[in-house]
Amino acid sequence: MCGIVGAIADRDVVPVLIDGLKRLEYRGYDSAGIAVVDGDDVRRVRRTGRVAEMEAAAAQEGFNATLGIGHTRWATHGGVTETNAHPHVSHGVALVHNGIIENHEQQREKLRAMGYEFESQTDTEVIAHLIHSFLAQGADLLSAVQQAVRELHGAYALAVVSRKEPGRMIAARMGCPLLVGLGDGENFVASDVSAIVQATRRVIFLEEGDTADVTRASVAVYDGNGEAVQRDVHISDVSLASLELGPYRHFMQKEIHEQPRAVGDTIEAVMDNGAFSASLFGEGAADVLRDVEGVQILACGTSYYAGLTARYWIESIAKIPCSVEIASEYRYRDAVANPKNLVVTISQSGETLDTMEALKYAKSLGHAKTLSICNVPESAIPRASRLVYYTRAGAEIGVASTKAFTTQLVALFTLTCTIAKLRGVLDDATEASYLDALRQLPGSVQHALNLEPQIVAWSERFAPKQHALFLGRGVHYPIALEGALKLKEISYIHAEAYPAGELKHGPLALVDEAMPVVVIAPNDALLEKVKSNIQEVRARGGEMFVFADADSQFGESEQVHVIRTPRHVGVLSPIVHAIPVQLLAYHAALARGTDVDKPRNLAKSVTVE
Ligand code: G6P
């Protein structure tokens, strides 16, 4: 969603801001802008649409400055217009904001009564005026920001500059990520390290309630009480290569093809350890995990489907109950907590607001055993969790999640086996066979990727369709759900997934020759059941696209098309079967000419409700 970048330097920061905003584009946005302090003036340029359009406008107006802030906006309060785009300016104070201010209406009325005029419908503009109102009373910029944020309810990450104080930039955060990047004689702020990684890898993650006073030569951080604090300096390991397309056409394509490496990196710690061990999840994990009575998984989107898959593993291998719930539902219902249960949040970004709030709610209900499976080190959700397992997918830029999903599954399988072992229900031989399956997984994923040419041929038949149905059973049902989600997200073909056994209770009514039916049908215990379900479709004239394993006997016909993975990989089969459905969605979208990496209306990191 929204993104922030700011810079203070001895050189022209405009290219830094533009480059940073381009690297934040993947998060999803609908307008962009920058403001710079130029002499004793604040100049800004804003445009709806792409950063490139705003960049062209800035170039035309000859922007050049040593202090500036930039923003990509994903509209919440107020439509997608230039006047609603950030930065917002009040009497020479310019600011960019991520998050939502809940009491913006009261603040707006108060400020109107003080004589301030509003040009936008945003909640952000009130912050600019509020800060100015404190400056007008004699405060300096740092103290004006500190006083202003005390009056705000809601979530914010802010970067603020003022024409009156051209040597400093103030940052503040509550509920939204913000970091300070430390350069050599220059410093930066950003909502995401990828925005500044070209300039520096040394970063300070601001904590809840922090403000930072950033000059060219210094960074001073203050906590929510205004006390000076020392925050650790981290060296980011985000690689520039992971932020660039290389030879690929889209990030989604690149990320799909990175999966053998991503999976390999994510299992590395397990392989080095030679066993499933609690130490993989952080200090003291054995004590947390040993006596868990059940698992409550909370997540959104693709991460939720990873959780649904894990439920099958957790109940069958670790032999404890597991429930999986969409975070935005859990956080608003009267849940019954069992403090002996482990609460697992799954999040690629580590900053999805609903997942974060669901975690806070679980903690408020007495859940102290919390574990986060996350792809972004030091992000908010792992920081709020007792234990963490970092997937090592590398930066995921495509809005539609791919490599994060398969690596989440690896992490969840590892968690399952670790709990099973601590509970004494995983014997040595089974552990060895699971470790071996994991070791072979990158190769199996590569074999699935090699099916791409056959999937391309299918996708051409898919592209003209309006609807599609995905079927799976057991542990592969969530893969059908994920396949349908991928297809609708990026190709805009309406797709639904059903457990194949449920077909006759409703969706069968939709089946005709215009409705392609994708079936995930690996050679597992439910294969014969799936085959019967396929007959039900066939008898109604439906066209079927079946993903099977080489060893399952499937007759092909005009109505039934089959693509086979080289072999059935047993318990890890859902991970391998995720690959063909990702490829199908990608190529169907390509054939339809949609914007694969930035599907309409969607955002990569959803930091609003
Ligand atoms: C957004 C993204 C999805 C993602 C979901 C959850 O909707 O577009 O790809 O699955 O958020 O995100 P998270 O970062 O918590 O996994």
Residues whose N, C-alpha, C, O or C-beta is under 5 A from the ligand:
A	BS01	G6P	C300 G301 T302 S303 I346 S347 Q348 S349 G350 T352 V399 A400 S401 A603 K604 V606
